[in-house]
Amino acid sequence: MSEFTLNARRLLCPLPVIRTQDKVKTLQSGDVLTVECTDPGVMQDIPAWCRINGHRVLETRAENGEYVIVLQVG
C-alpha cells in the first residue's frame, strides 16, 4: 500500500472528479489517495464516484476553505 496526494485546488466541478479518476487509474488496489480541493461540491461528488466505482472513502474534512477527501482504491 502506498499513499499519494492529488492537488485539485482551484478546479471546478467536474474537473476534481475527473482528475481523481485519472489518478486512481494509475494506482493499485489498497493504495490511499488524498485529494485536496477548493470546490465544496467535491464533498458529495467524489464520495458518490467512489461508491459507484468500488473505492472506499476513509475521511472527509473541510478546513479553511479547503476540502480534503482521503480514499482507498478498491
Phi, psi and omega in degrees: 000132178237159179244139182225158176233137177241123177269106178245026179295149177066013175257140179257155180307135011262010186302319178300323179290318180296316178296322177298313179300315180298319180292317181300327179299336181268355185258169179252159178304133181098341178295152181246131180240126174259120181253122181253123187225165172242353179271116183296342179297339181294338181295337173256321188292313183290316175300323177295317177299320179298314179301316181295326187256006173081025176256161185246128175278121181269328184197144168228141177206151176238130180208125176053043178078008176243149182237129184237131177234127178251124181231154176250130182290132181275000000 
